């Protein structure tokens, strides 16, 4: 388990070679896209002017690049769903029919290069189970369900259950699933608290509290998944074939999204010093938000700001 940045440990920065600092790569896919009229920027550096949708990033604009003009011409003309989705991260031309053929995606190219340095080569998360069958354009729905591909004919499975994503991140197995992450590092955390200043001690306490809050939310859904698995056995059908929340997934998709993103945020917390030795020096994460019904309803409107999104949420819930 890694630490947040602590001023008391700043002296370690000078002793840490640049090539051991963490590498992070993350992709967030929104199936319904964005309003292009309000998603962009003008200029660069401190003078860059962000569009209305990107305004919340104003304090961080000196650290970001807004890339314009990306276009995959060969994906055009075959429908807007599987034919365009499955090749977004590879630029591949997808094959129609019963035999899928895409291409290795950029996240998996990176995973093959640096994945051995992390607890997991990559985290590929989603909020909906993969679809089967074919689109009316005769493209496999595997292209719609998977943006991450480890080879031309093999998509990376999406993890939709927060508890399983959490367990893979912290290598929870067997009896460890019943032990809090914080309990495992309690002694190290207490020892560290005696060596840092008051401000860092407060920051450490806030960080550990936030991790525990996420862990509690995960535990609630772990129980829901176990209940769903038992129900599936009783009905002689896999839990994944049932609807929410009977399948153990959160009924509220917004909470599902938030929790998956919180897990990615915790995974990306990598510093050169951790409470326990870790094989992770970075994080490769991929998160897919597909075209869920609530998201489809919202995106019928030309939403530009977070305030408008929340208004739309309230109007359909």
C-alpha positions as CSV (number, residue, x, y, z in Angstrom):
1,X,0.0,0.0,0.0
2,X,1.5,3.3,-1.1
3,X,1.6,6.6,0.6
4,X,0.4,10.1,-0.4
5,X,3.1,12.7,-0.9
6,X,4.4,13.8,2.5
7,X,6.6,16.9,3.0
8,X,8.6,15.1,5.7
9,X,9.8,12.7,3.1
10,X,10.8,15.3,0.5
11,X,14.5,14.6,1.2
12,X,14.0,11.2,-0.4
13,X,13.2,12.8,-3.7
14,X,16.8,13.8,-4.3
15,X,18.0,10.3,-3.6
16,X,15.5,8.7,-5.9
17,X,16.6,8.1,-9.5
18,X,14.2,9.6,-12.1
19,X,13.6,6.2,-13.8
20,X,12.1,4.6,-10.7
21,X,9.2,7.1,-10.3
22,X,5.8,5.6,-11.1
23,X,4.4,5.5,-14.6
24,X,0.7,5.9,-15.0
25,X,-1.5,5.4,-18.0
26,X,-5.3,5.5,-17.8
27,X,-8.1,5.5,-20.4
28,X,-11.7,6.5,-19.6
29,X,-14.2,5.6,-22.3
30,X,-17.7,7.2,-22.4
31,X,-19.9,5.3,-24.9
32,X,-22.1,8.3,-25.8
33,X,-19.2,10.7,-26.3
34,X,-19.2,14.4,-25.5
35,X,-20.6,17.6,-26.8
36,X,-17.8,18.6,-29.2
37,X,-18.9,22.3,-29.2
38,X,-17.8,22.6,-25.5
39,X,-14.9,20.1,-25.3
40,X,-11.6,21.6,-26.4
41,X,-9.1,24.4,-25.8
42,X,-7.4,27.3,-27.4
43,X,-3.7,28.2,-26.9
44,X,-1.2,26.4,-24.7
45,X,0.6,26.7,-21.4
46,X,-0.5,29.3,-18.9
47,X,-2.4,31.1,-21.6
48,X,-4.5,28.1,-22.6
49,X,-8.3,28.8,-22.5
50,X,-10.3,25.7,-21.7
51,X,-13.8,25.1,-23.0
52,X,-16.9,25.2,-20.7
53,X,-16.9,21.5,-20.1
54,X,-13.2,21.4,-19.3
55,X,-13.3,24.4,-17.0
56,X,-13.0,22.3,-13.8
57,X,-9.4,21.5,-15.0
58,X,-8.4,25.2,-14.9
59,X,-6.1,24.8,-11.8
60,X,-4.3,21.9,-13.5
61,X,-4.1,23.2,-17.1
62,X,-0.4,23.8,-16.8
63,X,-0.1,20.0,-16.4
64,X,-2.4,18.8,-19.2
65,X,-2.5,18.7,-23.0
66,X,-5.8,18.8,-24.9
67,X,-5.3,17.0,-28.1
68,X,-7.3,17.9,-31.2
69,X,-7.9,16.3,-34.6
70,X,-7.5,12.6,-33.8
71,X,-9.4,10.7,-36.6
72,X,-9.6,7.1,-37.8
73,X,-10.8,7.4,-41.4
74,X,-10.8,3.7,-42.1
75,X,-13.3,3.1,-39.3
76,X,-15.9,5.3,-41.0
77,X,-18.8,4.1,-43.1
78,X,-19.6,0.9,-41.2
79,X,-21.9,2.1,-38.4
80,X,-21.1,3.9,-35.2
81,X,-21.1,1.1,-32.7
82,X,-18.8,-2.0,-32.9
83,X,-17.1,-1.0,-36.1
84,X,-15.7,2.2,-34.5
85,X,-15.5,1.2,-30.9
86,X,-13.3,-1.9,-31.0
87,X,-10.4,-0.2,-32.8
88,X,-10.2,3.1,-30.8
89,X,-7.0,2.2,-29.0
90,X,-5.3,0.3,-31.8
91,X,-6.3,2.0,-35.0
92,X,-7.1,-1.4,-36.5
93,X,-9.7,-2.1,-39.2
94,X,-12.1,-4.6,-37.7
95,X,-13.2,-7.7,-39.4
96,X,-16.9,-8.5,-39.9
97,X,-18.5,-11.9,-39.3
98,X,-18.1,-14.7,-36.8
99,X,-14.3,-14.5,-36.6
100,X,-13.1,-11.4,-34.6
101,X,-10.0,-9.6,-35.7
102,X,-8.9,-6.3,-34.2
103,X,-5.4,-5.4,-33.0
104,X,-3.4,-5.1,-29.8
105,X,-4.3,-1.9,-28.1
106,X,-1.9,0.8,-26.8
107,X,-2.7,0.0,-23.2
108,X,-1.6,-3.6,-23.7
109,X,1.5,-2.6,-25.6
110,X,2.4,-0.7,-22.5
111,X,1.4,-3.6,-20.2
112,X,3.7,-5.9,-22.1
113,X,6.5,-3.4,-21.7
114,X,6.2,-2.4,-18.0
115,X,3.4,-4.7,-16.7
116,X,5.9,-7.0,-15.0
117,X,6.7,-4.1,-12.6
118,X,3.2,-3.9,-11.3
119,X,1.1,-6.2,-9.1
120,X,-1.3,-6.6,-12.1
121,X,-0.2,-6.0,-15.7
122,X,-3.3,-3.8,-16.1
123,X,-6.7,-3.0,-14.7
124,X,-9.5,-3.3,-17.2
125,X,-12.7,-2.2,-15.5
126,X,-16.3,-1.7,-16.8
127,X,-19.8,-1.2,-15.4
128,X,-21.7,-3.6,-17.6
129,X,-21.1,-7.2,-18.6
130,X,-19.9,-7.9,-22.1
131,X,-22.5,-8.3,-24.8
132,X,-22.7,-11.4,-27.1
133,X,-24.0,-11.8,-30.6
134,X,-23.8,-9.5,-33.6
135,X,-24.8,-6.0,-34.5
136,X,-27.1,-5.4,-37.5
137,X,-23.9,-4.4,-39.4
138,X,-22.6,-8.0,-39.0
139,X,-19.8,-6.9,-36.6
140,X,-19.4,-8.9,-33.4
141,X,-20.6,-7.2,-30.3
142,X,-17.3,-8.2,-28.8
143,X,-16.0,-5.0,-30.4
144,X,-18.6,-2.9,-28.6
145,X,-17.9,-4.5,-25.2
146,X,-14.1,-4.5,-25.3
147,X,-11.8,-1.6,-26.0
148,X,-8.7,-3.4,-24.6
149,X,-7.2,-6.2,-26.7
150,X,-4.2,-8.3,-25.9
151,X,-3.9,-9.6,-29.4
152,X,-5.9,-9.3,-32.7
153,X,-8.3,-12.1,-31.7
154,X,-8.3,-11.8,-27.9
155,X,-9.9,-9.0,-25.9
156,X,-8.9,-8.4,-22.3
157,X,-11.8,-9.4,-20.0
158,X,-13.6,-6.6,-18.3
159,X,-13.9,-6.7,-14.5
160,X,-17.3,-5.3,-13.5
161,X,-17.4,-6.3,-9.9
162,X,-15.7,-3.8,-7.6
163,X,-14.9,-6.4,-5.0
164,X,-12.9,-8.5,-7.5
165,X,-11.1,-5.4,-8.8
166,X,-10.2,-4.5,-5.3
167,X,-9.0,-8.0,-4.5
168,X,-6.8,-8.1,-7.6
169,X,-5.3,-4.7,-6.7
170,X,-4.3,-5.8,-3.2
171,X,-3.8,-9.5,-3.9
172,X,-6.6,-10.5,-1.6
173,X,-6.7,-14.3,-1.5
174,X,-8.3,-16.8,0.9
175,X,-8.5,-15.5,4.5
176,X,-6.9,-12.1,3.5
177,X,-10.3,-11.2,2.0
178,X,-11.6,-10.9,5.5
179,X,-8.8,-8.7,6.8
180,X,-8.8,-4.9,6.2
181,X,-6.0,-3.5,4.1
182,X,-5.4,-1.0,6.9
183,X,-5.1,-3.7,9.5
184,X,-2.2,-5.2,7.5
185,X,-0.3,-2.0,7.6
186,X,-1.3,-0.7,11.0
187,X,2.0,-1.1,12.7
188,X,3.9,0.5,9.8
189,X,1.4,3.4,9.7
190,X,1.7,4.0,13.5
191,X,5.5,3.9,13.3
192,X,5.5,6.4,10.4
193,X,3.2,8.7,12.3
194,X,5.8,9.2,15.0
195,X,8.5,10.3,12.5
196,X,6.6,12.9,10.4
197,X,5.4,16.4,11.3
198,X,1.8,17.3,12.4
199,X,0.7,18.4,8.9
200,X,1.9,15.1,7.4
201,X,0.3,13.2,10.2
202,X,-3.0,14.8,9.4
203,X,-2.6,14.1,5.7
204,X,-1.7,10.5,6.4
205,X,-4.8,10.1,8.6
206,X,-7.0,11.6,6.0
207,X,-5.6,9.3,3.3
208,X,-6.0,6.1,5.4
209,X,-9.6,7.2,6.3
210,X,-10.4,7.7,2.6
211,X,-9.0,4.3,1.8
212,X,-11.1,2.7,4.6
213,X,-14.2,4.4,3.3
214,X,-13.7,2.9,-0.2
215,X,-13.0,-0.5,1.4
216,X,-16.3,-0.3,3.3
217,X,-18.2,0.4,0.1
218,X,-16.4,-2.5,-1.5
219,X,-17.3,-4.8,1.4
220,X,-21.0,-4.0,1.0
221,X,-20.8,-5.0,-2.7
222,X,-18.7,-8.1,-1.8
223,X,-21.6,-9.3,0.3
224,X,-24.0,-8.5,-2.5
225,X,-22.0,-10.5,-5.0
226,X,-21.8,-13.5,-2.6
227,X,-25.5,-13.3,-2.2
228,X,-26.0,-13.1,-6.0
229,X,-23.7,-16.2,-6.5
230,X,-25.8,-18.2,-4.0
231,X,-29.0,-17.1,-5.7
232,X,-27.5,-18.1,-9.1
233,X,-26.7,-21.6,-7.7
234,X,-30.2,-21.9,-6.4
235,X,-31.6,-21.0,-9.8
236,X,-29.0,-23.0,-11.7
237,X,-27.9,-19.9,-13.7
238,X,-24.8,-17.7,-13.5
239,X,-25.3,-14.4,-11.6
240,X,-24.0,-12.4,-14.6
241,X,-27.2,-13.4,-16.5
242,X,-29.4,-11.7,-14.0
243,X,-30.4,-8.0,-13.9
244,X,-29.1,-5.5,-11.4
245,X,-29.1,-5.6,-8.4
246,X,-29.9,-9.3,-8.4
247,X,-26.5,-10.0,-10.1
248,X,-24.6,-8.3,-7.3
249,X,-23.8,-5.1,-9.1
250,X,-24.9,-1.7,-7.6
251,X,-28.4,-0.7,-8.6
252,X,-27.2,2.9,-8.9
253,X,-24.9,3.1,-11.9
254,X,-23.5,6.4,-10.6
255,X,-22.3,4.8,-7.4
256,X,-20.8,1.9,-9.5
257,X,-18.9,4.5,-11.7
258,X,-17.7,6.4,-8.6
259,X,-16.4,3.3,-6.9
260,X,-14.6,2.0,-9.9
261,X,-12.9,5.4,-10.4
262,X,-12.0,5.5,-6.7
263,X,-10.3,2.1,-7.0
264,X,-8.3,3.4,-10.0
265,X,-7.4,6.5,-8.0
266,X,-6.1,4.4,-5.1
267,X,-4.3,2.2,-7.6
268,X,-2.6,5.2,-9.1
269,X,-1.2,6.3,-5.7
270,X,2.3,5.2,-6.1
271,X,5.3,6.9,-4.5
272,X,8.8,5.8,-4.0
273,X,8.0,4.8,-0.4
274,X,5.2,2.5,0.8
275,X,3.9,1.2,4.0
276,X,4.8,-2.3,2.9
277,X,7.2,-3.4,0.1
278,X,5.3,-3.4,-3.2
279,X,6.1,-4.8,-6.6
280,X,4.1,-1.9,-8.2
281,X,5.9,1.0,-9.6
282,X,3.0,2.3,-11.8
283,X,-0.5,1.6,-12.9
284,X,-2.1,0.9,-16.2
285,X,-5.9,1.3,-16.0
286,X,-8.8,1.2,-18.4
287,X,-12.3,2.0,-17.5
288,X,-15.3,1.7,-19.8
289,X,-18.6,3.5,-19.2
290,X,-20.9,2.0,-21.9
291,X,-24.2,3.4,-23.2
292,X,-26.4,2.6,-20.2
293,X,-30.0,3.7,-20.3
294,X,-29.6,6.6,-17.8
295,X,-26.5,7.9,-19.7
296,X,-28.4,7.7,-23.0
297,X,-31.3,9.7,-21.6
298,X,-28.9,12.4,-20.3
299,X,-26.9,12.7,-23.5
300,X,-29.9,13.5,-25.5
301,X,-29.4,17.1,-24.3
302,X,-26.4,19.3,-25.2
303,X,-24.9,19.0,-21.7
304,X,-21.9,21.3,-21.2
305,X,-21.3,21.6,-17.5
306,X,-21.3,19.4,-14.4
307,X,-24.2,21.4,-13.1
308,X,-26.3,20.5,-16.1
309,X,-25.3,16.8,-15.7
310,X,-26.6,16.8,-12.1
311,X,-29.8,18.5,-13.2
312,X,-30.3,15.8,-15.8
313,X,-29.6,13.1,-13.2
314,X,-32.3,14.5,-11.0
315,X,-34.8,14.7,-13.8
316,X,-34.5,11.0,-14.6
317,X,-34.2,9.6,-11.1
